[in-house]
Amino acid sequence: MKRIGLFLVLTGILITSGCAANAPASTPTPKLVATNTPLPSPTPEPHGSLALELAFEFNNTPDRLTAPYGIALDSAGNIYINDAGNSRVVVFDDAGKFLAKWDKEGSGDGEFKSLGFGGIAIDANDNVFVVDNGNHRIQKFDKAGNFLLQWGSEGIEDSQFVRAIGIATDKDGNVYVTDDGNPFVQKFDNNGKFIMKFGGGGVDDGQFRHATGIAVDAQGNIFVADYQNKRVQKFNNAGEFITLWRMGTDVKISGVPEAIAIDKQGRVYVTDYDFGRMQVFTNDGDFLWALSSEKIMDSILKRPVGLAFDANGYILIVNQSGNSVQAFNLP
């Protein structure tokens, strides 16, 4: 990501590995300086931690973001944010320069009525899918914001939504939607035709109570965050349960998962909504490291609800209560 048009924020960020308690006392704390050349992030020691001090934050919106939620990037690196508190989508280029806003409120084609949260996803052809939960539907646009189609209605039957939240696409262009009022993951083709659903309400393996974030890896495995059950679940591409894991075990807290993203190596990044952290796991849920402050109350992440990667190795994190989007160059 270019650094033009971004505000430099200096802060103390702690990256901890699974055995951070055994960190050697002599582990150095790197000091990164602002430069026009991307800086490599140091890799955490196997049994230690490092403090990073470099972060970027969008600050050049024409008007204030309000409760932003979902984030996605197109093939050119442009950044799309579901600015849910304002019932709109805002678009930036890869330098953080504001490009456009799709901000017609209402229930017509291309208009939005948000419940104050909701995801956004982009497929390989740069089609943009937006959760429009106040209208109980999903809308599809081209990357210029031209309305293409919509599907959904209010209810609990197939292709209906109560409180749709998360959305993701797979390599074939299929669309997956979570809904905390209709506790299933629904799968659609690229034009909104219902394919299948899986889940159901409950606490057993494969069930949900408040599904939020969703992501699909290159093999078609589906990862779902469950805010109320406080766990992440992994399914195969047929919606069959594989495994689950919980947040916060590295610091002995019961974390609350919200956003999920998968990197090219298949590692799973999950934000902790309540404690302002991000944890990274192997594809099967083994803890690798965490991004957090030494004291959770001092975390720079404020209700983190959205995650995305750019082509230059940065991870973008949406802060719902902080009304901001931050970028970190992480190992």
N, C-alpha and C positions, 0 to 999 in steps of 0.2 A: 504494500500500500504506500503510495506517495505520501509525503508529509505536508504538502502544501494545503492550506485551508483547514488544518487541524490544530487544536489547542493542546499544547504540551502540559501534562499534569505530572508532577513529581509526587510520588507516594511510596510508602513502604509496603511491599507485597512479599509474602512469604510463600515459597514453593516448598512443600514438604513431601518427602518420600514416605514409604510405608514404615520405615524404621527411624524416623526423625529424632526420636528420643535419644538415640545413640550418636548424635552428630558430634564429630570431633571439635574440640574447642577452637582449633586453629583454622576452621573453615572460613575463607575470606568472604567478605561481602562486596560484590562487584559494584562499581559506580559507573553507570552508563551515562554518556553525555549526548546532548542533542546534536545531530549531524544530518546532512542530506543523504548519507549513505546508510542503508539498512544495517543495523548492528546484529550480530549473532547473539543469541541468548546462551548463557552458560548452562551446561547440563547438570542437574542435581547429582551430588554424590550418592552412591547406593544407600548409604546410611546417614545421610545428612540433609541439610536444607540450605537454600540460598535466598537472599532478599534481592528482588529486582526493583528498580526505582523508575522505570520508564513506562509511561502509559500515554495513549492518545485519546482524546475525547472530542466528539463532534460539538462544535459550538457556533456554527455558522448557518443554522436554520433561519429562515425568514421570520418564523414565529416559534414559540416554545413547543417542544414535544411535550405531550401530556400522556402519561401512562403508556409509553411505547411497549410493544410486546414482541411480535414476530419479526424476524430479519432473514433475508435471503439475498444472494448475489446472482447476477446473470453472467453470461459467458464473457462479457466485456469487463467484468469486475464492478459494474454499477451496483449500488447497495439500495435495497428496497426494505422499508420499515413499515410495519403496520402500526401506525400511530393511533392506537385504539382509543385513547382518551379524547381524541379529536375526530374520530370516525373518518379516517383518511389513510391513504398510503403516501409516503414521502420517498423521494428518490434522490440519491447522491451519486456522483461519480467516484472513481477509486481514489481520488485525491480529497474527498470529503466536500466537494463543491456541490451545493444544492442545484438539482436539475428540474424537479417537477413535484407537484403534489396532485393527487387525485382525491378531491375533497368535496364532492357533491354528496350531501346528506339526503337520505330518503330511502325509499324501497323500490325505486325504478332500476332499470338496467344501468350498471356502473355506479350506482349510488350505495352508500354505506350507512348502517345504523349499528354501531358497535355497542356491546355490553361492557366495554372498558378493558377488554383483553381479546386476544385472538392471533393466530399464527398466519404465516405467509410462506409460500413455497414456490420454487421456480424449477421447471423441468429442463431437460437437455436442449429443447428447442426455444428456450427463453419465454415460454408461456408462464404467466404469473397467476397463481391461485391464492385467493384471499378468503380467510374466514370472515364472513359477514354475519356474526351470530345474532345480532338483534333482528335480522331478517330471516334467521334460521336457514341459511344457505351458504353455498360456496360460489364464488364468482371467478371466472377465468378471463384474463386480459392478455393482450400481447405486451411486449416490453415497453411500448410507447403509451400504454394505458388505455388502448382501445378495447372496449368491452367485446368479448367473444361469446360467452354463454354463461348460464348459471344453473344450479340445480339445488334442490332441497325444499323442505317445508317443515312446519312445526309438528313434532310428534315423535313417537318411539318406534315407528316401523322402519323398514329398509328405506334408505335415502331420505330419512327425516332426521331432524336435529332438535335438541332442547337447548343445550349450551355448548355448542361446538367450540373447541379450544385449539388443539394442535393440528398441524397439517404437514405432510411430507410427501415427496414423490420418490419413485424408484427409477432405476435405469431404463425401464420400459415405458415410463411416463404415467404409470398408475398413481393414483392419489389416495392417501390414507388420512383419515380424520378421527381425532379423539373427541369425546363428548362427555362431560361430567354429569350431565342430566340423563343421558341415554348411554349406559356404561358399556359400550362396545367400541371397538375400532372398526370403522367401515372402510372398505376398499372399493374404489371406483376406477373405471378406465379414464383415459385422458379427456373424454368428453362428458364425464359425469355419469356414465352408466354403472349401476350398482353391480359389483362382482361378488362380494362376500362380506361377512362380518365375523368377528370373534371377540370373546371376552364374556361380558355379563357381570352383573353386580355381585360383589362378595369379596372374601379374603382368601379364598383358595388359590392355588396356582392357576395362573391364566385369567383370573378375574380382576375387576377394577372397582374402586370406589370413587376415585376422582382423577381420572386419567388426564394428563396435561401434555407434556412434550412427547414428540414422536420423531423417530429417524429410521432410515433404512440404509443398510450398508451395501457394499458392492455385490455381496452374495445373496442379497434379498432378505437377510435377517432383519426383523423388525424390533425396535427397542422402544419401550413405552414407560414414561415416568408416571407414577401414581402418587399424587400429592397426599392423599388421605391414608393410604396403606403404607406410605413412606418406604417405597421400594421401586426398583427398576426391574422390568421384566423383558426377557428376550424370547422372541418367537421365530419360527422359520417362516418361509414365504407362503406357507399354507395356513398360517395363524396358529400353528401348534406350539404349545409352551415348551421352552427349552430350559431356561434357568431364571433365577432372580437373585438380586442382591440389594443391600440396604446402604444408605448414606451415613456418613459421619463416624464409621467404626474406627477410623484412624485417630480421632480425637475423643472417642467415647461419648458421642452425642447422637441423638436420633434425628438425622437430617431429613429435609423435606425436598425431594427432587422436583424439578420443574422443566428446564430446557434440556434437550439432548442434541448432540452433534457427533458425527463419526468422521474421523480423519481418514486419509488415504491408506494408512496402515491398519485400519480397523479398530483403533482405540476409541473408547466411548467417553465423551466429555459430558458431564452432568452438572447443572447448577443446583445449588441448595438455596431455595427461596428464603427461608426463615433466617439462616445464619450467614448469608452473603458470602458463600464459598463456591468454588468449582472443584470437582474431583474428576480424576481421570482413571479409567479402568481398562483392563484388557477386554477383548471382545466377549469374554465369558465372565466378566465381573470381578476379576482380581484387581485390587487397589494398586495403583502405580504412584500417583502423587496428587497433591492438592494445591490450589491457588487460594490463599486466604491471608488475612492479617494475623499477627501474633495473638491479638485479642479480637475475638469475633465481633465485639461491639464496635471496633474501629475499622471494620472492613470497608474497602473502597467500593465493593459491590453492594448495591442497594436493591434488594428484591430482584436478582438477576433472572430474567425470563426468556431471553433469546440468545442463541449461539449461532455463529456462522464462521467459516474459514474463507480467507481470500487466497489469491493465487501466489502471494508472496510469503506465506507462512505466518500471517497474523491471524489471531482469533478475535472476533468481534463479539462483545457481550453487551446486551441490552439491559439496562437497569430501569425497572418499572417505576420505582418510587424516586429514583435519582433523575428520571427523565433525561437519560443520556445514553449514548452508545460509546463504549470504550474499546480500544484495540490494544492487544498485548502481543509482543513477540515472545512466544513461549517455547521452551525446549520441546 
